[in-house]
Amino acid sequence: MSLVAVWLRLEARRRARSLAVLALLVAVATATVLAALAGARRGESAMARLNAVTLPADAVVLPNQPEFDWDAVRSLPGVAAVSGFAVAPFFVEELPGYWGYLPPVDRDAYRTVERPVVLEGRLADPGRPDEVVVTGYFPVAYGLGVGDTLTLRLLSERQAGDFDLGGDPGGPRVRARIVGVIRSPWYSDKLGDKGTWFSVFPSPALVATYRENFLGASSSGFVNALVRLDQGERGLPAFRAGLAKITGRTDIEIWNAGDVTRHRQQVNAYESLCLAVFALVALAAALVLVGQSVARYVAAGVGELQVLRASGLTTRQCLAAACAGPFLASVAGSTLGAGGAAVASAWMPIGAASLVEPAPGFDADLLVLACGWAAVPLLVLAGALAAAWLAVVSARSTAAPVRSAVARAADRLGLPVPLVAGARFALERGQAPGAVPVRPALLAAAAGVLGVLASFTFAAGVADAAGNPARFGQTFQLTAYLGEGGKDWAAAERATDVMARDPDVAGVNDSRVAVAEAGDVSVTVYRHHPVSGAADVVLLSGRMPEDPGEVVLAPTTARALGAEVGSSVRLAGTTGPREVTVRGIGFVPQGSHNDYDVGAWTTTAGFEALFGADFKYHLALVALRPGADPQAVLGRLTKAVAGVEGGDRVSIDAVQPPEQLAEVQDVQILPLFLGGFLALLAVGAVGHALATAVRRRRHEVAVMRALGMTRAQARLVVFTQGSLLAVVGLAFGVPLGVALGRTLWRVVAERTPLFYEPPVALWALLAIGPAAVLVANLLALWPGRLAARLPIGHILRTE
């Protein structure tokens, strides 16, 4: 039997517990890193994989016109399929406050356009009005799934014709069974309302059977549609031109479904990047923490093997014998870790990607698992060989150690011996055989402070955005709907005057909304017409328009048009095309057909020049004074406006936060996890450095004790070492952490987009210094006790 095999058998008997602990550490680290990497890959590809199997729509066409001829659209060249949906609600009796929206109206739904993947059950029968399907998160939100029944409450014919959502639905009740759980780009949950809205979709037979309860007795309601093109997104320009030709309209709003997909993919990619960085940080923590355990194990083995050098043990044999145990333990650990990562795939992907994952559940990433399973033992073996070689070299070295400038300065200043010795322990490697690497502990301390402060700085940005809708341009709190389709429901000027007189109202903007075309881009245009006071428009650059030939573009619209402040763009409204100059980039109100970062502002004269007297919606944007209760003001305004002619048809609603806010909050947890892992790395590395310094440099401590150092002073040596590690970590970690946190927040602000305000984590800045020093000194308690209780005589005799 070879020497290596004999030594391995001895090690298995004597140090089986240490090898088992090492294997467990490797398993935990491997599972964490591989699960995060596999989850990142799965999340990043989720949107593309969902699109690949669902025949997604390329355009959402919104003419908002009764009796619109969709058959003519189907006959356009390049149109592969059209699936209509009614712009009408329905309600669920078992879920108070819940209402569904946009039910499909024809048999193309779920089949030729947005053919969803079925996560459970089956699709609704297109011939049965009593069947519905739900999106993936609905069963989680409400505890209702396949086989359960819902009572759908429909509007009366009058309510549907007037789009009157006030009061109880006056139409029929339909008992419907949930037959499936589905997912596609259109039929999927949103971060802001997981499963709580737009998540129940009936069979097309429901609208066919109760058409008057969705579109009114005179079919005055709207049917809009999802359109899939033969050439995908590339076919949109030709489709726009063909639609304008057959309808004679240039103001039909067309959403590019590819823009929505790209936005979702950006969110998924960002979260996947954070998860990948989390995996890398976990790998770094494992390399330090597990690496130190491997190094200690190997160094001890090399020390014991040195006695066999006289009997002919070669350096190669010494290295092989010392590294065999850790290598085999790492093989067992990586096997367990790869299995754990495979099990963890059942909970991946996380965040926004989980809402578009086409095949949730167990899905082992064999490429990541196989590479990780092979790489981990090789990394452990490489580290063990390096540690063993250094141990052999250190045993032979007689070179003088490098002195620290800080320790030398402390010595020259005549500081007490425990402080000088603590500085040397923290900043100097020492001399063999008691040499201890100090750089890993210093780097880890700085990384821990950096990670914690960056996480809290980023979280401060999220908290600021969550509590300040103005970061998303929403400077008004209530929206009053005064008219639609070019017709006002009430005397608009009187209604806005009544609202402006409320003592809690700071300003009212009488805004009309219409859609212009700028080449292939639909631009939702808002009229800026303050009645009293002002609801400030959040501008990212430039100024507001002042004459009819000027506009402010929202940032995403400006990017789509390649425009900036000073550029000229050509907008085509119902009166024809006009050249306008971009005077600013800023946010617009979020509407039913546009996000706050998509659209434009224009003056009253500019709006009339583009659209004449036409408009799609007529709104009053109401800004409240600080401290006002939106619900209380809403009630007063509703009552006051009802006294105006036609005011009973004016609906006033509270402004809902944009979906992008939920996206920002969704990514908040990942930087916090990163900060936690870096803090764990710092605690482990500093604690290991303090304990190792006392054990490996016990001869120096024993000499100082023999020369008169007291036990309390021996403890002070270790406390000084820990405090100095904390101070070095703070010196580098605080500025870098603030800079990193702000950089990450700026990246998120630009991606979202939102108005960037440098975040300040004040309490974290105030607490990080005392907390770091306190943690370092707590970690020094046990090593300090060991230093004070060292058997001085025994150490000096044996060493």
KACORSUL-V410720 format. One line per field, one symbol per residue. ss: DSSP state (@ for helix, = for strand, . for the rest). psi: psi as a letter, one per 40 degrees, with the letter a starting at -180 (. if undefined). burial: I if it has 9 or more other ideal C-beta (glycine too) atoms within 8 Angstrom, else O. Layout:
# KACORSUL-V410720
ss->???
psi->???
burial->???
This chain:
# KACORSUL-V410720
ss->..@@@@@@@@@@@@.@@@@@@@@@@@@@@@@@@@@@@@@@@@@@@@@@@@@@@@....====.......@@@@@....========..====......===..=....=...=...=====.........=====..@@@@@......=====...@@@@@@..........===========.......@@@......===.@@@@@@..@@@@.......=======..@@@@@@@@@@@@@@@@.....====@@@@@@@@@@@@@@@@@@@@@@@@@@@@@@@@@@@@@@@@@@@@@@@@@@@@@@@...@@@@@@@@@@@@@@@@@@@@@@@@@@@@@@@@@...@@@@@..........@@@@@@@@@@@@@@@@@@@@@@@@@@@@@@@........@@@@@@@@....@@@@@@@@@@@...........@@@@@@@@@@@@@@@@@@@@@@@@@@@@..@@@@.....=======..==...@@@@@@@@@....==============..=======..====.....====.......====.@@@@@@@......======..===========....=..=.....===.@@@@@@@@.....========.....@@@@@@@@@@@@.....@@@.====....@@@@@@@@@@@@@@@@@@@@@@@@@@@@@@@@@@@@@@.@@@@@@@@@....@@@@@@@@@@@@@@@@@@@@@@@@@@@@@@@@@@@@@@@@@@.........@@@@@@@@@@@@@@@@@@@@@@@@@@@...@@@@@@@.
psi->hiddddddddddddfdddddddddddddddddddddddddddddedddddddeefiidihhgdfhifigdddddeihehdihhiihgiiiihdeghehhiifiieiedhedehfhiihdibiiiheehefiiiiideddddefhahdiiihhhiiidddddefheiaiheaihhhihheihihiddgiiiddgheeifehhiiddddddfddedeidefeiihaihhhideaddeddddddddddddeheehhhhhddddddddddddddddddddddddddddddddddddddddddddddddedeeddeehiddddddddeddddddddddddddddddddeddeiiiadddeehegiahghgddddddddddddddddddddddddddddddeieiiihihddddddddefiiddddddddddehdaiieehhhdddddddddddddddddddddddddddddegeddeegeieihhhdiifehidigdddddddddehdehdihhghihihihgbehhhhhhhhghdiahhhhhhdiaiiieideiihiiddddddefiiheihihhhaeeiiihihheihiiiihadeiieehaiiiidddddddebeiidihihhhhiiheihdddddddddddddeiheeeehhhiihiiiddddddddedddddddddddddddddddddddddddddfdddddddddeehiddddddddddddddddddddddddddddddddddddddddddiihhhhihgddddddddddddddddddeddddddddehgddddddd.
burial->OOOIOIIIOOIIOOIOOOIIIIIIIIIIIIIIIIIIIIIIIIIIOIIOIIIOOIOIIIIIIIIIOOOOOIOIIIOIOIIOIIIIIIIIOIIIIOOOOIIIIIIIIOOIIIOIIIIIIIIOIOIIIIOIIOIIIIIIIIIOIOOIIIOOOIIIIIIIIIIIIOOIOOOOIOIOOIIIIIIIIIIIIIIIIIIIIIIOOOIIIIIIIIIOOIIIIIIIOOIOIIIIIIIIIOOOIOIIOIIIOIIIOIIOIOIIIIIIIIIIIOOIIIIIIIIIIIIIIIIOIIIIIIIIIIIIIIIIIIIOIIIOIIOIIOOOIOOOIIIIIIIIIIIIIIIIIIIIIIIIIIOIIOOIIIIIIIIIIIOOOOOIIOOIIIOIIOOIIOIIIOIIIOIIIOIIOIIOOOOOIOOIOIIIOIIOOOOOOIIIIIIIIIIIOIOOOIIIOIOIIIIIIIIIIIIIIIIIIIIIIIOIIIOOIIIIIIIIIIIIIIIOOOOIIIIIOIIIIIIIOIOIIIIIIIIIIIIIIIOOIIIIIIIIIIIOIOIOIIIIOIOIIOOIOIIIIIIIIIOOIOOOIOIOIIIIIIOOOIOIIIIIIIIIIIIOIIIIIIIIIIIOOIIIIIIOOIIIIIIIIIIIOOOIOIOIIIOIIIOIIIOIOIIOIIOIOOIOIIIIIIIIIIIIOIIIIIIIIIIIIIIIIIIIIIIIIIOIIIIIIIIIIOOOIOOOIIIIIIIIIIIIIIIIIIOIIIOIIIOIIIOIIIOIIOOIOIIOOOIOIOOIIOOIIOOIIOIIIOIIOOIIIIIIOIOIOOIIOOO
